[in-house]
């Protein structure tokens, strides 16, 4: 497996503008492997499902915050929510 950072930096995959993460149980690891890519201005939005009341969900929110993203929409269902994050101006 390769991280998003490896794909962009080492393999020359163009930096995406919009990222949708749909990998239950692996979102935190995926985000951790994309921290440098997420800091690039080309990435404008990230969409994922998160349980913001869990410790893992809180870590995800903090990682995205540190990368310059804030939630702009949230659709709650059950114990989790589909959240779209956008780059802060």
PDB file of N, CA, C and O in Angstrom:
ATOM      1  N   UNK A   1       0.843  -1.178   0.000  1.00  0.00           N
ATOM      2  CA  UNK A   1       0.000   0.000   0.000  1.00  0.00           C
ATOM      3  C   UNK A   1       0.883   1.234   0.000  1.00  0.00           C
ATOM      4  O   UNK A   1       1.986   1.237   0.545  1.00  0.00           O
ATOM      5  N   UNK A   2       0.368   2.275  -0.623  1.00  0.00           N
ATOM      6  CA  UNK A   2       1.060   3.552  -0.679  1.00  0.00           C
ATOM      7  C   UNK A   2       0.178   4.621  -0.050  1.00  0.00           C
ATOM      8  O   UNK A   2      -1.049   4.543  -0.107  1.00  0.00           O
ATOM      9  N   UNK A   3       0.814   5.612   0.547  1.00  0.00           N
ATOM     10  CA  UNK A   3       0.053   6.730   1.094  1.00  0.00           C
ATOM     11  C   UNK A   3      -0.243   7.731  -0.022  1.00  0.00           C
ATOM     12  O   UNK A   3       0.372   7.682  -1.087  1.00  0.00           O
ATOM     13  N   UNK A   4      -1.166   8.617   0.225  1.00  0.00           N
ATOM     14  CA  UNK A   4      -1.453   9.686  -0.732  1.00  0.00           C
ATOM     15  C   UNK A   4      -0.207  10.528  -0.945  1.00  0.00           C
ATOM     16  O   UNK A   4       0.100  10.906  -2.076  1.00  0.00           O
ATOM     17  N   UNK A   5       0.518  10.828   0.136  1.00  0.00           N
ATOM     18  CA  UNK A   5       1.755  11.606   0.012  1.00  0.00           C
ATOM     19  C   UNK A   5       2.743  10.914  -0.924  1.00  0.00           C
ATOM     20  O   UNK A   5       3.367  11.573  -1.756  1.00  0.00           O
ATOM     21  N   UNK A   6       2.894   9.603  -0.801  1.00  0.00           N
ATOM     22  CA  UNK A   6       3.819   8.865  -1.675  1.00  0.00           C
ATOM     23  C   UNK A   6       3.365   8.916  -3.130  1.00  0.00           C
ATOM     24  O   UNK A   6       4.181   9.119  -4.030  1.00  0.00           O
ATOM     25  N   UNK A   7       2.075   8.733  -3.361  1.00  0.00           N
ATOM     26  CA  UNK A   7       1.563   8.769  -4.731  1.00  0.00           C
ATOM     27  C   UNK A   7       1.841  10.116  -5.395  1.00  0.00           C
ATOM     28  O   UNK A   7       2.247  10.169  -6.556  1.00  0.00           O
ATOM     29  N   UNK A   8       1.622  11.194  -4.661  1.00  0.00           N
ATOM     30  CA  UNK A   8       1.800  12.535  -5.224  1.00  0.00           C
ATOM     31  C   UNK A   8       3.281  12.891  -5.338  1.00  0.00           C
ATOM     32  O   UNK A   8       3.721  13.388  -6.374  1.00  0.00           O
ATOM     33  N   UNK A   9       4.044  12.641  -4.288  1.00  0.00           N
ATOM     34  CA  UNK A   9       5.435  13.100  -4.245  1.00  0.00           C
ATOM     35  C   UNK A   9       6.408  12.174  -4.981  1.00  0.00           C
ATOM     36  O   UNK A   9       7.316  12.651  -5.663  1.00  0.00           O
ATOM     37  N   UNK A  10       6.231  10.892  -4.852  1.00  0.00           N
ATOM     38  CA  UNK A  10       7.204   9.960  -5.417  1.00  0.00           C
ATOM     39  C   UNK A  10       6.805   9.393  -6.780  1.00  0.00           C
ATOM     40  O   UNK A  10       7.665   9.047  -7.590  1.00  0.00           O
ATOM     41  N   UNK A  11       5.502   9.299  -7.028  1.00  0.00           N
ATOM     42  CA  UNK A  11       5.042   8.696  -8.271  1.00  0.00           C
ATOM     43  C   UNK A  11       4.443   9.712  -9.243  1.00  0.00           C
ATOM     44  O   UNK A  11       4.001   9.345 -10.332  1.00  0.00           O
ATOM     45  N   UNK A  12       4.430  10.970  -8.857  1.00  0.00           N
ATOM     46  CA  UNK A  12       3.997  12.026  -9.756  1.00  0.00           C
ATOM     47  C   UNK A  12       2.525  12.069 -10.092  1.00  0.00           C
ATOM     48  O   UNK A  12       2.134  12.680 -11.087  1.00  0.00           O
ATOM     49  N   UNK A  13       1.698  11.429  -9.279  1.00  0.00           N
ATOM     50  CA  UNK A  13       0.259  11.530  -9.490  1.00  0.00           C
ATOM     51  C   UNK A  13      -0.139  12.982  -9.217  1.00  0.00           C
ATOM     52  O   UNK A  13       0.246  13.539  -8.189  1.00  0.00           O
ATOM     53  N   UNK A  14      -0.904  13.605 -10.121  1.00  0.00           N
ATOM     54  CA  UNK A  14      -1.294  14.997  -9.883  1.00  0.00           C
ATOM     55  C   UNK A  14      -2.033  15.161  -8.558  1.00  0.00           C
ATOM     56  O   UNK A  14      -2.839  14.315  -8.173  1.00  0.00           O
ATOM     57  N   UNK A  15      -1.749  16.241  -7.882  1.00  0.00           N
ATOM     58  CA  UNK A  15      -2.406  16.522  -6.608  1.00  0.00           C
ATOM     59  C   UNK A  15      -3.895  16.733  -6.856  1.00  0.00           C
ATOM     60  O   UNK A  15      -4.261  17.536  -7.714  1.00  0.00           O
ATOM     61  N   UNK A  16      -4.758  16.037  -6.129  1.00  0.00           N
ATOM     62  CA  UNK A  16      -6.202  16.186  -6.340  1.00  0.00           C
ATOM     63  C   UNK A  16      -6.725  17.497  -5.761  1.00  0.00           C
ATOM     64  O   UNK A  16      -6.114  18.087  -4.870  1.00  0.00           O
ATOM     65  N   UNK A  17      -7.861  17.938  -6.281  1.00  0.00           N
ATOM     66  CA  UNK A  17      -8.545  19.117  -5.745  1.00  0.00           C
ATOM     67  C   UNK A  17      -9.584  18.722  -4.707  1.00  0.00           C
ATOM     68  O   UNK A  17      -9.827  19.450  -3.744  1.00  0.00           O
ATOM     69  N   UNK A  18     -10.190  17.568  -4.914  1.00  0.00           N
ATOM     70  CA  UNK A  18     -11.265  17.083  -4.054  1.00  0.00           C
ATOM     71  C   UNK A  18     -10.967  15.632  -3.700  1.00  0.00           C
ATOM     72  O   UNK A  18     -10.664  14.823  -4.578  1.00  0.00           O
ATOM     73  N   UNK A  19     -11.054  15.305  -2.415  1.00  0.00           N
ATOM     74  CA  UNK A  19     -10.767  13.941  -1.971  1.00  0.00           C
ATOM     75  C   UNK A  19     -11.968  13.417  -1.191  1.00  0.00           C
ATOM     76  O   UNK A  19     -12.446  14.062  -0.258  1.00  0.00           O
ATOM     77  N   UNK A  20     -12.448  12.245  -1.583  1.00  0.00           N
ATOM     78  CA  UNK A  20     -13.503  11.561  -0.826  1.00  0.00           C
ATOM     79  C   UNK A  20     -12.882  10.302  -0.233  1.00  0.00           C
ATOM     80  O   UNK A  20     -12.341   9.458  -0.947  1.00  0.00           O
ATOM     81  N   UNK A  21     -12.972  10.199   1.069  1.00  0.00           N
ATOM     82  CA  UNK A  21     -12.435   9.038   1.774  1.00  0.00           C
ATOM     83  C   UNK A  21     -13.618   8.195   2.226  1.00  0.00           C
ATOM     84  O   UNK A  21     -14.446   8.652   3.014  1.00  0.00           O
ATOM     85  N   UNK A  22     -13.697   6.973   1.733  1.00  0.00           N
ATOM     86  CA  UNK A  22     -14.773   6.059   2.089  1.00  0.00           C
ATOM     87  C   UNK A  22     -14.135   4.719   2.438  1.00  0.00           C
ATOM     88  O   UNK A  22     -14.195   3.758   1.671  1.00  0.00           O
ATOM     89  N   UNK A  23     -13.532   4.687   3.602  1.00  0.00           N
ATOM     90  CA  UNK A  23     -12.817   3.494   4.052  1.00  0.00           C
ATOM     91  C   UNK A  23     -13.039   3.342   5.561  1.00  0.00           C
ATOM     92  O   UNK A  23     -12.158   3.665   6.358  1.00  0.00           O
ATOM     93  N   UNK A  24     -14.218   2.849   5.946  1.00  0.00           N
ATOM     94  CA  UNK A  24     -14.523   2.723   7.371  1.00  0.00           C
ATOM     95  C   UNK A  24     -13.406   2.013   8.144  1.00  0.00           C
ATOM     96  O   UNK A  24     -12.941   0.943   7.753  1.00  0.00           O
ATOM     97  N   UNK A  25     -12.998   2.623   9.224  1.00  0.00           N
ATOM     98  CA  UNK A  25     -11.962   2.050  10.067  1.00  0.00           C
ATOM     99  C   UNK A  25     -10.550   2.391   9.640  1.00  0.00           C
ATOM    100  O   UNK A  25      -9.605   2.147  10.391  1.00  0.00           O
ATOM    101  N   UNK A  26     -10.383   2.950   8.449  1.00  0.00           N
ATOM    102  CA  UNK A  26      -9.045   3.281   7.949  1.00  0.00           C
ATOM    103  C   UNK A  26      -8.865   4.774   7.687  1.00  0.00           C
ATOM    104  O   UNK A  26      -7.781   5.201   7.289  1.00  0.00           O
ATOM    105  N   UNK A  27      -9.897   5.562   7.901  1.00  0.00           N
ATOM    106  CA  UNK A  27      -9.830   6.997   7.581  1.00  0.00           C
ATOM    107  C   UNK A  27      -8.695   7.705   8.300  1.00  0.00           C
ATOM    108  O   UNK A  27      -7.993   8.520   7.702  1.00  0.00           O
ATOM    109  N   UNK A  28      -8.510   7.404   9.565  1.00  0.00           N
ATOM    110  CA  UNK A  28      -7.456   8.074  10.331  1.00  0.00           C
ATOM    111  C   UNK A  28      -6.079   7.785   9.737  1.00  0.00           C
ATOM    112  O   UNK A  28      -5.257   8.694   9.616  1.00  0.00           O
ATOM    113  N   UNK A  29      -5.821   6.545   9.369  1.00  0.00           N
ATOM    114  CA  UNK A  29      -4.534   6.191   8.755  1.00  0.00           C
ATOM    115  C   UNK A  29      -4.374   6.843   7.385  1.00  0.00           C
ATOM    116  O   UNK A  29      -3.278   7.280   7.033  1.00  0.00           O
ATOM    117  N   UNK A  30      -5.437   6.910   6.625  1.00  0.00           N
ATOM    118  CA  UNK A  30      -5.373   7.546   5.306  1.00  0.00           C
ATOM    119  C   UNK A  30      -5.032   9.022   5.455  1.00  0.00           C
ATOM    120  O   UNK A  30      -4.184   9.542   4.730  1.00  0.00           O
ATOM    121  N   UNK A  31      -5.683   9.693   6.382  1.00  0.00           N
ATOM    122  CA  UNK A  31      -5.418  11.114   6.612  1.00  0.00           C
ATOM    123  C   UNK A  31      -3.991  11.321   7.102  1.00  0.00           C
ATOM    124  O   UNK A  31      -3.319  12.264   6.683  1.00  0.00           O
ATOM    125  N   UNK A  32      -3.527  10.448   7.983  1.00  0.00           N
ATOM    126  CA  UNK A  32      -2.144  10.557   8.472  1.00  0.00           C
ATOM    127  C   UNK A  32      -1.147  10.407   7.331  1.00  0.00           C
ATOM    128  O   UNK A  32      -0.067  10.996   7.376  1.00  0.00           O
ATOM    129  N   UNK A  33      -1.488   9.635   6.319  1.00  0.00           N
ATOM    130  CA  UNK A  33      -0.606   9.439   5.168  1.00  0.00           C
ATOM    131  C   UNK A  33      -0.792  10.476   4.079  1.00  0.00           C
ATOM    132  O   UNK A  33      -0.258  10.330   2.979  1.00  0.00           O
ATOM    133  N   UNK A  34      -1.542  11.519   4.375  1.00  0.00           N
ATOM    134  CA  UNK A  34      -1.787  12.569   3.384  1.00  0.00           C
ATOM    135  C   UNK A  34      -1.530  13.963   3.937  1.00  0.00           C
ATOM    136  O   UNK A  34      -1.925  14.949   3.315  1.00  0.00           O
ATOM    137  N   UNK A  35      -0.888  14.066   5.072  1.00  0.00           N
ATOM    138  CA  UNK A  35      -0.740  15.379   5.720  1.00  0.00           C
ATOM    139  C   UNK A  35       0.002  16.391   4.860  1.00  0.00           C
ATOM    140  O   UNK A  35      -0.373  17.563   4.842  1.00  0.00           O
ATOM    141  N   UNK A  36       1.035  15.979   4.155  1.00  0.00           N
ATOM    142  CA  UNK A  36       1.768  16.928   3.299  1.00  0.00           C
ATOM    143  C   UNK A  36       0.917  17.320   2.091  1.00  0.00           C
ATOM    144  O   UNK A  36       0.901  18.483   1.688  1.00  0.00           O
ATOM    145  N   UNK A  37       0.223  16.360   1.526  1.00  0.00           N
ATOM    146  CA  UNK A  37      -0.644  16.648   0.384  1.00  0.00           C
ATOM    147  C   UNK A  37      -1.774  17.577   0.798  1.00  0.00           C
ATOM    148  O   UNK A  37      -2.101  18.511   0.065  1.00  0.00           O
ATOM    149  N   UNK A  38      -2.372  17.341   1.949  1.00  0.00           N
ATOM    150  CA  UNK A  38      -3.480  18.178   2.418  1.00  0.00           C
ATOM    151  C   UNK A  38      -3.043  19.620   2.641  1.00  0.00           C
ATOM    152  O   UNK A  38      -3.879  20.522   2.598  1.00  0.00           O
ATOM    153  N   UNK A  39      -1.788  19.856   2.871  1.00  0.00           N
ATOM    154  CA  UNK A  39      -1.302  21.231   3.091  1.00  0.00           C
ATOM    155  C   UNK A  39      -1.090  21.986   1.771  1.00  0.00           C
ATOM    156  O   UNK A  39      -0.860  23.195   1.773  1.00  0.00           O
ATOM    157  N   UNK A  40      -1.168  21.279   0.668  1.00  0.00           N
ATOM    158  CA  UNK A  40      -0.998  21.918  -0.644  1.00  0.00           C
ATOM    159  C   UNK A  40      -2.277  22.669  -1.023  1.00  0.00           C
ATOM    160  O   UNK A  40      -3.385  22.194  -0.774  1.00  0.00           O
ATOM    161  N   UNK A  41      -2.109  23.830  -1.618  1.00  0.00           N
ATOM    162  CA  UNK A  41      -3.263  24.672  -1.951  1.00  0.00           C
ATOM    163  C   UNK A  41      -4.191  24.043  -2.988  1.00  0.00           C
ATOM    164  O   UNK A  41      -5.356  24.428  -3.084  1.00  0.00           O
ATOM    165  N   UNK A  42      -3.696  23.088  -3.760  1.00  0.00           N
ATOM    166  CA  UNK A  42      -4.531  22.446  -4.769  1.00  0.00           C
ATOM    167  C   UNK A  42      -5.706  21.690  -4.156  1.00  0.00           C
ATOM    168  O   UNK A  42      -6.772  21.598  -4.765  1.00  0.00           O
ATOM    169  N   UNK A  43      -5.517  21.151  -2.958  1.00  0.00           N
ATOM    170  CA  UNK A  43      -6.584  20.407  -2.285  1.00  0.00           C
ATOM    171  C   UNK A  43      -7.546  21.421  -1.683  1.00  0.00           C
ATOM    172  O   UNK A  43      -7.192  22.180  -0.781  1.00  0.00           O
ATOM    173  N   UNK A  44      -8.782  21.418  -2.205  1.00  0.00           N
ATOM    174  CA  UNK A  44      -9.769  22.408  -1.762  1.00  0.00           C
ATOM    175  C   UNK A  44     -10.798  21.833  -0.799  1.00  0.00           C
ATOM    176  O   UNK A  44     -11.234  22.512   0.131  1.00  0.00           O
ATOM    177  N   UNK A  45     -11.193  20.559  -1.027  1.00  0.00           N
ATOM    178  CA  UNK A  45     -12.203  19.943  -0.174  1.00  0.00           C
ATOM    179  C   UNK A  45     -11.884  18.481   0.080  1.00  0.00           C
ATOM    180  O   UNK A  45     -11.268  17.797  -0.737  1.00  0.00           O
ATOM    181  N   UNK A  46     -12.331  18.027   1.251  1.00  0.00           N
ATOM    182  CA  UNK A  46     -12.194  16.631   1.656  1.00  0.00           C
ATOM    183  C   UNK A  46     -13.552  16.201   2.204  1.00  0.00           C
ATOM    184  O   UNK A  46     -14.169  16.923   2.987  1.00  0.00           O
ATOM    185  N   UNK A  47     -14.008  15.030   1.792  1.00  0.00           N
ATOM    186  CA  UNK A  47     -15.292  14.521   2.264  1.00  0.00           C
ATOM    187  C   UNK A  47     -15.082  13.136   2.863  1.00  0.00           C
ATOM    188  O   UNK A  47     -14.437  12.280   2.257  1.00  0.00           O
ATOM    189  N   UNK A  48     -15.632  12.922   4.058  1.00  0.00           N
ATOM    190  CA  UNK A  48     -15.535  11.612   4.687  1.00  0.00           C
ATOM    191  C   UNK A  48     -16.614  11.433   5.738  1.00  0.00           C
ATOM    192  O   UNK A  48     -17.265  12.389   6.158  1.00  0.00           O
ATOM    193  N   UNK A  49     -16.787  10.198   6.149  1.00  0.00           N
ATOM    194  CA  UNK A  49     -17.691   9.878   7.247  1.00  0.00           C
ATOM    195  C   UNK A  49     -16.862   9.833   8.514  1.00  0.00           C
ATOM    196  O   UNK A  49     -15.790   9.229   8.542  1.00  0.00           O
ATOM    197  N   UNK A  50     -17.360  10.476   9.569  1.00  0.00           N
ATOM    198  CA  UNK A  50     -16.602  10.540  10.812  1.00  0.00           C
ATOM    199  C   UNK A  50     -17.552  10.451  12.005  1.00  0.00           C
ATOM    200  O   UNK A  50     -18.667  10.972  11.983  1.00  0.00           O
ATOM    201  N   UNK A  51     -17.077   9.784  13.025  1.00  0.00           N
ATOM    202  CA  UNK A  51     -17.790   9.759  14.314  1.00  0.00           C
ATOM    203  C   UNK A  51     -17.088  10.783  15.195  1.00  0.00           C
ATOM    204  O   UNK A  51     -16.137  10.457  15.906  1.00  0.00           O
ATOM    205  N   UNK A  52     -17.562  12.019  15.142  1.00  0.00           N
ATOM    206  CA  UNK A  52     -16.850  13.093  15.821  1.00  0.00           C
ATOM    207  C   UNK A  52     -16.895  13.007  17.342  1.00  0.00           C
ATOM    208  O   UNK A  52     -16.185  13.748  18.021  1.00  0.00           O
ATOM    209  N   UNK A  53     -17.714  12.119  17.884  1.00  0.00           N
ATOM    210  CA  UNK A  53     -17.751  11.951  19.336  1.00  0.00           C
ATOM    211  C   UNK A  53     -16.723  10.925  19.824  1.00  0.00           C
ATOM    212  O   UNK A  53     -16.497  10.805  21.028  1.00  0.00           O
ATOM    213  N   UNK A  54     -16.104  10.191  18.909  1.00  0.00           N
ATOM    214  CA  UNK A  54     -15.108   9.185  19.299  1.00  0.00           C
ATOM    215  C   UNK A  54     -13.718   9.805  19.369  1.00  0.00           C
ATOM    216  O   UNK A  54     -13.481  10.879  18.816  1.00  0.00           O
ATOM    217  N   UNK A  55     -12.803   9.127  20.048  1.00  0.00           N
ATOM    218  CA  UNK A  55     -11.420   9.607  20.121  1.00  0.00           C
ATOM    219  C   UNK A  55     -10.779   9.647  18.740  1.00  0.00           C
ATOM    220  O   UNK A  55     -10.075  10.599  18.404  1.00  0.00           O
ATOM    221  N   UNK A  56     -11.025   8.603  17.934  1.00  0.00           N
ATOM    222  CA  UNK A  56     -10.498   8.584  16.573  1.00  0.00           C
ATOM    223  C   UNK A  56     -11.067   9.721  15.740  1.00  0.00           C
ATOM    224  O   UNK A  56     -10.346  10.358  14.972  1.00  0.00           O
ATOM    225  N   UNK A  57     -12.356   9.972  15.893  1.00  0.00           N
ATOM    226  CA  UNK A  57     -12.997  11.078  15.180  1.00  0.00           C
ATOM    227  C   UNK A  57     -12.405  12.415  15.581  1.00  0.00           C
ATOM    228  O   UNK A  57     -12.198  13.287  14.738  1.00  0.00           O
ATOM    229  N   UNK A  58     -12.133  12.577  16.865  1.00  0.00           N
ATOM    230  CA  UNK A  58     -11.514  13.817  17.335  1.00  0.00           C
ATOM    231  C   UNK A  58     -10.111  13.985  16.762  1.00  0.00           C
ATOM    232  O   UNK A  58      -9.707  15.097  16.421  1.00  0.00           O
ATOM    233  N   UNK A  59      -9.364  12.881  16.655  1.00  0.00           N
ATOM    234  CA  UNK A  59      -8.021  12.959  16.052  1.00  0.00           C
ATOM    235  C   UNK A  59      -8.116  13.341  14.574  1.00  0.00           C
ATOM    236  O   UNK A  59      -7.307  14.127  14.081  1.00  0.00           O
ATOM    237  N   UNK A  60      -9.097  12.789  13.872  1.00  0.00           N
ATOM    238  CA  UNK A  60      -9.301  13.129  12.466  1.00  0.00           C
ATOM    239  C   UNK A  60      -9.606  14.622  12.323  1.00  0.00           C
ATOM    240  O   UNK A  60      -9.006  15.305  11.493  1.00  0.00           O
ATOM    241  N   UNK A  61     -10.532  15.119  13.126  1.00  0.00           N
ATOM    242  CA  UNK A  61     -10.883  16.539  13.073  1.00  0.00           C
ATOM    243  C   UNK A  61      -9.666  17.414  13.354  1.00  0.00           C
ATOM    244  O   UNK A  61      -9.479  18.438  12.696  1.00  0.00           O
ATOM    245  N   UNK A  62      -8.848  17.031  14.307  1.00  0.00           N
ATOM    246  CA  UNK A  62      -7.657  17.810  14.644  1.00  0.00           C
ATOM    247  C   UNK A  62      -6.625  17.775  13.512  1.00  0.00           C
ATOM    248  O   UNK A  62      -6.021  18.800  13.196  1.00  0.00           O
ATOM    249  N   UNK A  63      -6.420  16.605  12.900  1.00  0.00           N
ATOM    250  CA  UNK A  63      -5.470  16.518  11.783  1.00  0.00           C
ATOM    251  C   UNK A  63      -5.918  17.396  10.619  1.00  0.00           C
ATOM    252  O   UNK A  63      -5.101  18.080  10.002  1.00  0.00           O
ATOM    253  N   UNK A  64      -7.213  17.376  10.321  1.00  0.00           N
ATOM    254  CA  UNK A  64      -7.710  18.204   9.227  1.00  0.00           C
ATOM    255  C   UNK A  64      -7.626  19.685   9.584  1.00  0.00           C
ATOM    256  O   UNK A  64      -7.300  20.508   8.727  1.00  0.00           O
ATOM    257  N   UNK A  65      -7.911  20.030  10.819  1.00  0.00           N
ATOM    258  CA  UNK A  65      -7.767  21.408  11.275  1.00  0.00           C
ATOM    259  C   UNK A  65      -6.323  21.880  11.127  1.00  0.00           C
ATOM    260  O   UNK A  65      -6.077  22.985  10.645  1.00  0.00           O
ATOM    261  N   UNK A  66      -5.381  21.056  11.536  1.00  0.00           N
ATOM    262  CA  UNK A  66      -3.967  21.412  11.431  1.00  0.00           C
ATOM    263  C   UNK A  66      -3.514  21.549   9.980  1.00  0.00           C
ATOM    264  O   UNK A  66      -2.552  22.260   9.691  1.00  0.00           O
ATOM    265  N   UNK A  67      -4.204  20.871   9.074  1.00  0.00           N
ATOM    266  CA  UNK A  67      -3.879  20.966   7.652  1.00  0.00           C
ATOM    267  C   UNK A  67      -4.598  22.129   6.978  1.00  0.00           C
ATOM    268  O   UNK A  67      -4.442  22.339   5.775  1.00  0.00           O
ATOM    269  N   UNK A  68      -5.385  22.890   7.743  1.00  0.00           N
ATOM    270  CA  UNK A  68      -6.029  24.087   7.206  1.00  0.00           C
ATOM    271  C   UNK A  68      -7.458  23.907   6.738  1.00  0.00           C
ATOM    272  O   UNK A  68      -7.953  24.713   5.951  1.00  0.00           O
ATOM    273  N   UNK A  69      -8.135  22.862   7.207  1.00  0.00           N
ATOM    274  CA  UNK A  69      -9.502  22.591   6.770  1.00  0.00           C
ATOM    275  C   UNK A  69     -10.503  22.778   7.906  1.00  0.00           C
ATOM    276  O   UNK A  69     -10.199  22.538   9.075  1.00  0.00           O
ATOM    277  N   UNK A  70     -11.703  23.211   7.530  1.00  0.00           N
ATOM    278  CA  UNK A  70     -12.798  23.374   8.483  1.00  0.00           C
ATOM    279  C   UNK A  70     -14.057  22.750   7.878  1.00  0.00           C
ATOM    280  O   UNK A  70     -14.229  22.768   6.659  1.00  0.00           O
ATOM    281  N   UNK A  71     -14.937  22.198   8.718  1.00  0.00           N
ATOM    282  CA  UNK A  71     -16.169  21.607   8.195  1.00  0.00           C
ATOM    283  C   UNK A  71     -17.095  22.677   7.616  1.00  0.00           C
ATOM    284  O   UNK A  71     -17.269  23.746   8.200  1.00  0.00           O
ATOM    285  N   UNK A  72     -17.693  22.368   6.443  1.00  0.00           N
ATOM    286  CA  UNK A  72     -18.642  23.309   5.841  1.00  0.00           C
ATOM    287  C   UNK A  72     -20.037  22.709   5.707  1.00  0.00           C
ATOM    288  O   UNK A  72     -21.016  23.440   5.556  1.00  0.00           O
ATOM    289  N   UNK A  73     -20.132  21.375   5.762  1.00  0.00           N
ATOM    290  CA  UNK A  73     -21.448  20.742   5.763  1.00  0.00           C
ATOM    291  C   UNK A  73     -21.357  19.415   6.509  1.00  0.00           C
ATOM    292  O   UNK A  73     -20.318  18.755   6.544  1.00  0.00           O
ATOM    293  N   UNK A  74     -22.493  19.054   7.103  1.00  0.00           N
ATOM    294  CA  UNK A  74     -22.516  17.846   7.924  1.00  0.00           C
ATOM    295  C   UNK A  74     -23.900  17.227   7.836  1.00  0.00           C
ATOM    296  O   UNK A  74     -24.904  17.896   8.082  1.00  0.00           O
ATOM    297  N   UNK A  75     -23.951  15.944   7.485  1.00  0.00           N
ATOM    298  CA  UNK A  75     -25.201  15.199   7.406  1.00  0.00           C
ATOM    299  C   UNK A  75     -25.103  14.063   8.416  1.00  0.00           C
ATOM    300  O   UNK A  75     -24.449  13.051   8.163  1.00  0.00           O
ATOM    301  N   UNK A  76     -25.756  14.236   9.561  1.00  0.00           N
ATOM    302  CA  UNK A  76     -25.689  13.261  10.644  1.00  0.00           C
ATOM    303  C   UNK A  76     -26.661  12.119  10.397  1.00  0.00           C
ATOM    304  O   UNK A  76     -27.806  12.320   9.995  1.00  0.00           O
ATOM    305  N   UNK A  77     -26.157  10.893  10.656  1.00  0.00           N
ATOM    306  CA  UNK A  77     -26.992   9.699  10.543  1.00  0.00           C
ATOM    307  C   UNK A  77     -26.452   8.681  11.529  1.00  0.00           C
ATOM    308  O   UNK A  77     -25.280   8.306  11.489  1.00  0.00           O
ATOM    309  N   UNK A  78     -27.332   8.246  12.409  1.00  0.00           N
ATOM    310  CA  UNK A  78     -26.883   7.305  13.440  1.00  0.00           C
ATOM    311  C   UNK A  78     -25.840   7.955  14.323  1.00  0.00           C
ATOM    312  O   UNK A  78     -26.018   9.086  14.775  1.00  0.00           O
ATOM    313  N   UNK A  79     -24.754   7.246  14.569  1.00  0.00           N
ATOM    314  CA  UNK A  79     -23.686   7.767  15.420  1.00  0.00           C
ATOM    315  C   UNK A  79     -22.573   8.454  14.667  1.00  0.00           C
ATOM    316  O   UNK A  79     -21.566   8.841  15.260  1.00  0.00           O
ATOM    317  N   UNK A  80     -22.743   8.614  13.343  1.00  0.00           N
ATOM    318  CA  UNK A  80     -21.690   9.246  12.567  1.00  0.00           C
ATOM    319  C   UNK A  80     -22.283  10.313  11.650  1.00  0.00           C
ATOM    320  O   UNK A  80     -23.493  10.542  11.631  1.00  0.00           O
ATOM    321  N   UNK A  81     -21.399  10.958  10.893  1.00  0.00           N
ATOM    322  CA  UNK A  81     -21.857  12.009   9.985  1.00  0.00           C
ATOM    323  C   UNK A  81     -20.979  12.038   8.749  1.00  0.00           C
ATOM    324  O   UNK A  81     -19.777  11.782   8.818  1.00  0.00           O
ATOM    325  N   UNK A  82     -21.596  12.353   7.611  1.00  0.00           N
ATOM    326  CA  UNK A  82     -20.849  12.641   6.400  1.00  0.00           C
ATOM    327  C   UNK A  82     -20.498  14.120   6.469  1.00  0.00           C
ATOM    328  O   UNK A  82     -21.380  14.973   6.566  1.00  0.00           O
ATOM    329  N   UNK A  83     -19.219  14.413   6.420  1.00  0.00           N
ATOM    330  CA  UNK A  83     -18.772  15.800   6.598  1.00  0.00           C
ATOM    331  C   UNK A  83     -17.905  16.216   5.415  1.00  0.00           C
ATOM    332  O   UNK A  83     -17.034  15.471   4.964  1.00  0.00           O
ATOM    333  N   UNK A  84     -18.165  17.413   4.932  1.00  0.00           N
ATOM    334  CA  UNK A  84     -17.315  18.006   3.901  1.00  0.00           C
ATOM    335  C   UNK A  84     -16.507  19.110   4.562  1.00  0.00           C
ATOM    336  O   UNK A  84     -17.046  19.971   5.258  1.00  0.00           O
ATOM    337  N   UNK A  85     -15.201  19.064   4.328  1.00  0.00           N
ATOM    338  CA  UNK A  85     -14.266  20.062   4.858  1.00  0.00           C
ATOM    339  C   UNK A  85     -13.741  20.882   3.698  1.00  0.00           C
ATOM    340  O   UNK A  85     -13.488  20.348   2.618  1.00  0.00           O
ATOM    341  N   UNK A  86     -13.576  22.171   3.915  1.00  0.00           N
ATOM    342  CA  UNK A  86     -13.012  23.046   2.892  1.00  0.00           C
ATOM    343  C   UNK A  86     -11.806  23.774   3.477  1.00  0.00           C
ATOM    344  O   UNK A  86     -11.705  23.997   4.683  1.00  0.00           O
ATOM    345  N   UNK A  87     -10.901  24.132   2.581  1.00  0.00           N
ATOM    346  CA  UNK A  87      -9.717  24.883   2.999  1.00  0.00           C
ATOM    347  C   UNK A  87     -10.174  26.235   3.561  1.00  0.00           C
ATOM    348  O   UNK A  87     -10.986  26.935   2.956  1.00  0.00           O
ATOM    349  N   UNK A  88      -9.639  26.575   4.714  1.00  0.00           N
ATOM    350  CA  UNK A  88      -9.923  27.892   5.295  1.00  0.00           C
ATOM    351  C   UNK A  88      -9.227  28.964   4.478  1.00  0.00           C
ATOM    352  O   UNK A  88      -8.116  28.764   3.985  1.00  0.00           O
ATOM    353  N   UNK A  89      -9.880  30.086   4.341  1.00  0.00           N
ATOM    354  CA  UNK A  89      -9.292  31.197   3.556  1.00  0.00           C
ATOM    355  C   UNK A  89      -8.143  31.854   4.290  1.00  0.00           C
ATOM    356  O   UNK A  89      -7.541  32.797   3.776  1.00  0.00           O
TER     357      UNK A  89
END
